[in-house]
Amino acid sequence: MVSQSNGLRVLLNLRFPNTIVPPTISTQSPSESRKLGAEKLIKGIVDETASMCAYLYPTADDEGIFLATGFMTVQFVNDGIFDSAAIFKAIQATPTRQRLAIDLQRLRDTPQRLAEGIMCAARIMQDPFTYRECREMMADFTTDPFLLGALQDLSKRLHTRGRRINKRRFEVWLTKFCDAMKDFGKSHALIYSEAKNMTVEDYADHKLRNSGMIYTVLFVELATGNFLSGEHNAMPCMRQMQQHCEKIGSLLNEIFSYEKETFLEDTNNLLAVLMRTENINLHETSRQVAAMSQRHAQEVKRIRLEIEAEFNSKNEEEIGLMSYVAAMDLFGAGCWFWQLQGTKRYFSKTSPFIELRLRDVN
């Protein structure tokens, strides 16, 4: 397995072609494309999500990894359906998916409805018995584009696990988790907006909120069955550690999503914004963003060592704290490992990152 430092060296020494061009358009016939259309693209998302959770939550038990994989899969599939031009076009080209295509077009035309749908998803995660009310709020759609039914089932199981571990601490965690989902929904109302007027700092913050990394980091507690106490939650270094982990994942995602977002989706990407505002090339931009992510990883390691030095007794609360900071350190490392080893869509023959290309990937 490639270490974090080795992963950084790969990113800092990438070679780029003199001219970066979009991937070649497929010559498949429309009927062939439909056969390999939305279902294949969505299956790729499902497979990637399953591998991601194994990397990010390596100490989770079976139920924890099941809930993490189930929830993240629903979120990633939703994100792909809403944001991906390739999936949207494949759905449009599938005769049996025309109702869904119409609903998705409406969401693209009215991003506020997209945000409201994600808010409904957050409400169901907070209380699975709000499902019927939320479905009524989305009654103008003929399909269930937000997969609210799947989220209700996951929510019930998540509540059962959380209350079994520690009801009071679970309620505190759940409020933070659902607030992060709601913020994610608000940021999605801007996904089709023009980013040229944003500063680099504002845009990086927008992409962090829009990446889903905030609730992905919070899921460490539920996945490992280890909710922080009120005292430990109030420690400033805990929130700092979480923020560093959020930024590790968000920044790396900008690097490895560059080809997809810039060439295939025609959406905004932090690297593209930096290249434009700083007037630097893709190579230098990638070096800068990778170095930023690595600095956050070093901060996670520093905080872990400081906490381990300060809390060294054997009482149950401090053992739980030690377990949590270790899991957060693994989470940060897992972001690197997953992007470099667990994904394949960024290794395509057309990738601008030549060293990461795989010969057997189209």
C-alpha positions as CSV (number, residue, x, y, z in Angstrom):
1,M,0.0,0.0,0.0
2,V,1.3,3.4,-0.9
3,S,2.0,5.6,2.1
4,Q,0.7,9.2,2.4
5,S,4.2,10.6,1.8
6,N,4.7,8.4,-1.2
7,G,1.3,9.4,-2.5
8,L,2.3,13.1,-2.1
9,R,5.5,12.5,-4.1
10,V,3.5,10.9,-6.9
11,L,1.3,14.0,-7.1
12,L,4.1,16.5,-6.8
13,N,6.1,14.8,-9.6
14,L,3.3,14.3,-12.1
15,R,4.1,14.9,-15.8
16,F,1.5,16.5,-18.1
17,P,1.1,16.4,-21.8
18,N,2.0,19.7,-23.6
19,T,-1.6,20.1,-24.6
20,I,-4.4,18.7,-22.5
21,V,-7.5,17.8,-24.6
22,P,-10.9,16.5,-23.7
23,P,-11.4,12.7,-23.9
24,T,-12.3,11.3,-27.3
25,I,-16.1,11.1,-27.8
26,S,-17.3,7.5,-28.0
27,T,-18.2,6.1,-31.4
28,Q,-20.8,3.6,-30.0
29,S,-24.2,3.7,-31.6
30,P,-27.1,5.1,-29.4
31,S,-28.4,1.6,-28.8
32,E,-25.0,0.4,-27.6
33,S,-24.6,3.4,-25.4
34,R,-28.0,2.8,-23.8
35,K,-27.0,-0.7,-22.9
36,L,-23.9,0.6,-21.2
37,G,-25.6,3.8,-20.0
38,A,-27.0,5.0,-16.7
39,E,-27.0,1.5,-15.1
40,K,-23.3,1.0,-15.8
41,L,-22.4,4.5,-14.7
42,I,-24.4,4.2,-11.4
43,K,-22.9,0.7,-10.8
44,G,-19.5,2.3,-11.0
45,I,-20.5,4.8,-8.3
46,V,-21.8,2.0,-6.1
47,D,-18.6,0.0,-6.5
48,E,-16.4,3.1,-5.7
49,T,-18.4,4.0,-2.7
50,A,-18.1,0.5,-1.2
51,S,-14.3,0.7,-1.7
52,M,-14.2,4.2,-0.2
53,C,-15.9,3.2,3.0
54,A,-13.5,0.3,3.5
55,Y,-10.6,2.8,3.3
56,L,-12.1,5.6,5.4
57,Y,-13.6,3.5,8.2
58,P,-11.1,0.6,8.5
59,T,-11.9,0.0,12.2
60,A,-15.7,0.0,11.8
61,D,-17.6,-3.2,12.8
62,D,-19.9,-5.0,10.3
63,E,-23.0,-2.9,11.1
64,G,-21.0,0.3,11.0
65,I,-19.5,-0.4,7.6
66,F,-22.9,-1.5,6.3
67,L,-24.6,1.8,7.4
68,A,-21.7,3.9,6.1
69,T,-21.7,2.1,2.8
70,G,-25.5,2.3,2.5
71,F,-25.7,5.9,3.3
72,M,-22.8,7.1,1.3
73,T,-24.0,5.0,-1.7
74,V,-27.4,6.8,-1.6
75,Q,-25.6,10.1,-1.3
76,F,-23.1,9.5,-4.1
77,V,-25.8,8.1,-6.5
78,N,-27.9,11.1,-5.8
79,D,-24.9,13.4,-6.4
80,G,-24.2,11.6,-9.6
81,I,-27.8,11.7,-10.8
82,F,-28.1,15.4,-10.0
83,D,-24.6,16.7,-11.1
84,S,-23.3,14.3,-13.8
85,A,-24.0,15.3,-17.3
86,A,-23.0,11.8,-18.5
87,I,-25.6,10.1,-16.2
88,F,-28.2,12.7,-17.1
89,K,-27.7,12.2,-20.8
90,A,-27.7,8.4,-20.4
91,I,-31.1,8.6,-18.5
92,Q,-32.5,10.9,-21.2
93,A,-31.5,8.3,-23.9
94,T,-33.2,5.4,-22.0
95,P,-36.9,5.1,-23.1
96,T,-37.9,3.5,-19.8
97,R,-36.4,6.4,-17.7
98,Q,-38.2,9.3,-19.3
99,R,-40.2,10.2,-16.2
100,L,-37.0,10.4,-14.2
101,A,-35.3,12.4,-17.0
102,I,-38.1,15.0,-16.8
103,D,-37.8,15.2,-13.0
104,L,-34.0,15.7,-13.2
105,Q,-34.4,18.4,-15.9
106,R,-36.8,20.2,-13.5
107,L,-34.2,20.0,-10.7
108,R,-31.6,21.4,-13.0
109,D,-33.9,24.3,-14.0
110,T,-34.8,25.0,-10.4
111,P,-31.8,24.4,-8.1
112,Q,-33.8,25.6,-5.1
113,R,-36.0,22.5,-5.4
114,L,-32.8,20.4,-5.4
115,A,-31.8,22.0,-2.2
116,E,-35.2,21.4,-0.7
117,G,-35.1,17.8,-1.6
118,I,-31.8,17.3,0.1
119,M,-33.2,19.1,3.1
120,C,-36.0,16.5,3.1
121,A,-33.4,13.8,3.1
122,A,-31.8,15.4,6.2
123,R,-35.2,15.5,7.9
124,I,-35.7,11.8,7.3
125,M,-32.3,10.9,8.6
126,Q,-33.1,12.9,11.8
127,D,-36.6,11.3,12.1
128,P,-37.5,8.4,9.8
129,F,-41.2,9.0,10.5
130,T,-41.2,12.3,8.6
131,Y,-41.0,10.3,5.4
132,R,-44.6,10.7,4.4
133,E,-44.6,14.4,5.0
134,C,-41.4,14.8,3.0
135,R,-42.8,12.7,0.1
136,E,-45.8,15.1,0.0
137,M,-43.4,18.0,-0.2
138,M,-41.9,16.4,-3.3
139,A,-45.2,15.4,-4.7
140,D,-44.7,17.4,-7.9
141,F,-42.1,14.8,-9.0
142,T,-43.5,11.6,-10.5
143,T,-40.4,9.6,-9.4
144,D,-38.4,9.5,-6.2
145,P,-35.2,11.3,-7.4
146,F,-33.9,11.8,-3.9
147,L,-34.2,8.1,-3.0
148,L,-36.2,9.1,0.2
149,G,-37.6,5.5,0.6
150,A,-34.1,4.1,0.8
151,L,-33.0,6.8,3.2
152,Q,-36.0,6.0,5.5
153,D,-34.9,2.4,5.8
154,L,-31.3,3.4,6.5
155,S,-32.5,6.0,9.0
156,K,-34.4,3.5,11.1
157,R,-31.4,1.2,11.2
158,L,-29.1,4.1,12.0
159,H,-31.3,5.2,14.9
160,T,-31.4,1.7,16.3
161,R,-27.6,1.4,16.3
162,G,-27.1,4.9,17.7
163,R,-29.5,4.5,20.6
164,R,-28.1,1.1,21.4
165,I,-24.6,2.6,21.7
166,N,-25.5,5.7,23.7
167,K,-28.8,7.4,23.3
168,R,-27.9,10.8,24.7
169,R,-24.6,11.1,22.8
170,F,-26.3,9.8,19.6
171,E,-28.8,12.6,19.7
172,V,-26.0,15.2,19.9
173,W,-24.2,13.5,17.0
174,L,-27.4,13.2,15.0
175,T,-28.1,17.0,15.2
176,K,-24.6,17.8,13.9
177,F,-24.8,15.2,11.2
178,C,-28.2,16.4,9.9
179,D,-27.0,20.0,10.1
180,A,-24.1,19.1,7.8
181,M,-26.6,17.4,5.4
182,K,-28.7,20.6,5.4
183,D,-25.7,22.7,4.7
184,F,-24.8,20.4,1.9
185,G,-28.2,20.9,0.5
186,K,-27.9,24.7,0.6
187,S,-24.6,24.5,-1.2
188,H,-26.2,22.4,-3.9
189,A,-28.5,25.3,-4.7
190,L,-25.4,27.0,-6.1
191,I,-24.0,24.1,-8.2
192,Y,-25.1,25.5,-11.5
193,S,-24.1,29.0,-10.6
194,E,-21.1,30.8,-12.2
195,A,-18.1,30.7,-9.9
196,K,-16.0,33.4,-11.7
197,N,-17.0,36.1,-9.2
198,M,-15.9,34.0,-6.2
199,T,-12.5,34.4,-4.6
200,V,-10.3,31.3,-4.5
201,E,-10.9,31.1,-0.7
202,D,-14.7,31.4,-1.1
203,Y,-14.7,28.8,-3.9
204,A,-12.6,26.3,-1.9
205,D,-15.1,26.7,1.0
206,H,-18.0,26.2,-1.3
207,K,-16.5,23.0,-2.8
208,L,-15.8,21.8,0.8
209,R,-19.5,22.2,1.7
210,N,-20.5,20.7,-1.6
211,S,-18.2,17.7,-1.4
212,G,-20.1,16.0,1.5
213,M,-16.9,15.6,3.5
214,I,-18.3,17.3,6.6
215,Y,-20.9,14.6,7.2
216,T,-18.5,11.9,5.9
217,V,-16.0,12.9,8.7
218,L,-18.8,12.9,11.3
219,F,-19.7,9.3,10.2
220,V,-16.5,8.1,11.9
221,E,-18.3,8.1,15.3
222,L,-21.3,6.1,14.1
223,A,-19.3,3.7,12.0
224,T,-16.9,2.9,14.8
225,G,-19.6,2.9,17.5
226,N,-17.7,5.5,19.5
227,F,-19.5,8.8,20.2
228,L,-17.5,11.5,21.8
229,S,-18.5,12.7,25.3
230,G,-19.8,16.2,25.8
231,E,-16.5,17.2,27.4
232,H,-14.4,15.8,24.5
233,N,-16.8,17.3,21.9
234,A,-16.2,20.7,23.5
235,M,-12.4,20.5,23.1
236,P,-11.3,23.0,20.3
237,C,-8.7,20.5,19.0
238,M,-11.5,18.0,18.2
239,R,-13.2,20.4,15.8
240,Q,-9.8,21.3,14.4
241,M,-9.0,17.7,13.7
242,Q,-12.4,17.2,12.0
243,Q,-11.9,20.3,9.8
244,H,-8.4,19.1,8.8
245,C,-9.8,15.7,7.8
246,E,-12.6,17.5,5.8
247,K,-10.1,19.5,3.9
248,I,-7.8,16.5,3.2
249,G,-10.6,14.7,1.4
250,S,-12.1,17.8,-0.3
251,L,-8.8,19.0,-1.7
252,L,-7.8,15.6,-3.0
253,N,-11.2,15.2,-4.6
254,E,-10.6,18.5,-6.6
255,I,-7.3,17.0,-8.0
256,F,-8.7,13.7,-9.0
257,S,-12.0,15.1,-10.3
258,Y,-10.3,17.6,-12.5
259,E,-10.7,15.6,-15.7
260,K,-14.3,14.5,-15.0
261,E,-15.5,17.9,-13.9
262,T,-13.7,20.0,-16.5
263,F,-13.9,17.8,-19.6
264,L,-16.9,15.5,-19.1
265,E,-19.2,17.5,-16.9
266,D,-18.4,21.1,-17.8
267,T,-18.7,22.1,-14.2
268,N,-16.4,24.1,-11.9
269,N,-13.3,22.7,-10.2
270,L,-10.9,24.3,-7.8
271,L,-7.9,23.5,-10.0
272,A,-9.5,25.3,-12.9
273,V,-10.3,28.3,-10.7
274,L,-6.7,28.5,-9.4
275,M,-5.2,28.1,-12.9
276,R,-7.4,31.0,-14.1
277,T,-6.9,33.4,-11.1
278,E,-3.2,32.6,-10.4
279,N,-2.3,32.2,-14.1
280,I,-0.4,29.0,-13.4
281,N,-0.4,25.6,-15.3
282,L,-2.1,22.4,-14.2
283,H,1.1,20.9,-13.0
284,E,1.9,23.7,-10.5
285,T,-1.8,23.9,-9.4
286,S,-1.9,20.2,-8.6
287,R,1.4,20.5,-6.6
288,Q,0.0,23.4,-4.6
289,V,-3.3,21.7,-3.8
290,A,-1.6,18.3,-3.0
291,A,0.7,20.2,-0.6
292,M,-2.2,21.9,1.0
293,S,-3.9,18.5,1.6
294,Q,-0.6,17.1,3.0
295,R,-0.3,20.0,5.5
296,H,-3.8,19.2,6.8
297,A,-2.7,15.6,7.2
298,Q,0.3,16.6,9.2
299,E,-1.9,18.7,11.5
300,V,-4.2,15.7,12.1
301,K,-1.1,13.7,13.1
302,R,0.1,16.5,15.4
303,I,-3.2,16.8,17.2
304,R,-3.4,13.0,17.7
305,L,0.1,13.0,19.3
306,E,-0.7,15.9,21.5
307,I,-3.9,14.3,22.7
308,E,-2.2,11.0,23.3
309,A,0.5,12.7,25.4
310,E,-2.1,14.6,27.5
311,F,-4.6,11.9,28.1
312,N,-2.8,8.7,29.1
313,S,-5.0,7.2,31.9
314,K,-6.8,4.0,31.4
315,N,-10.4,5.1,32.2
316,E,-13.1,4.3,29.7
317,E,-13.7,7.9,28.5
318,E,-10.0,8.5,27.6
319,I,-9.7,5.1,26.0
320,G,-12.7,6.1,23.8
321,L,-11.0,9.4,23.0
322,M,-7.7,7.6,22.0
323,S,-9.7,5.3,19.8
324,Y,-11.4,8.2,18.1
325,V,-8.3,10.2,17.3
326,A,-6.6,7.1,16.0
327,A,-9.7,6.5,13.7
328,M,-9.5,10.1,12.5
329,D,-5.8,9.7,11.7
330,L,-6.7,6.6,9.7
331,F,-9.5,8.5,8.0
332,G,-7.1,11.2,6.7
333,A,-4.7,8.6,5.5
334,G,-7.6,6.6,3.9
335,C,-8.5,9.6,1.8
336,W,-5.1,9.4,0.1
337,F,-5.1,5.6,-0.2
338,W,-8.6,5.6,-1.7
339,Q,-7.9,8.2,-4.3
340,L,-4.6,6.6,-5.4
341,Q,-5.6,3.0,-5.1
342,G,-9.3,2.5,-4.5
343,T,-10.6,4.5,-7.5
344,K,-10.2,3.7,-11.2
345,R,-12.2,6.4,-13.0
346,Y,-9.3,8.9,-12.5
347,F,-6.8,6.5,-14.0
348,S,-8.3,6.6,-17.6
349,K,-6.1,6.7,-20.7
350,T,-7.1,10.4,-21.2
351,S,-6.2,11.5,-17.6
352,P,-3.9,14.5,-17.5
353,F,-2.0,12.7,-14.6
354,I,0.1,10.4,-16.8
355,E,1.7,8.4,-14.0
356,L,-1.7,7.4,-12.7
357,R,-3.0,6.0,-15.9
358,L,-3.7,2.3,-16.2
359,R,-3.3,0.5,-19.5
360,D,-6.4,-1.7,-19.0
361,V,-8.8,1.2,-18.2
362,N,-10.7,2.9,-21.0
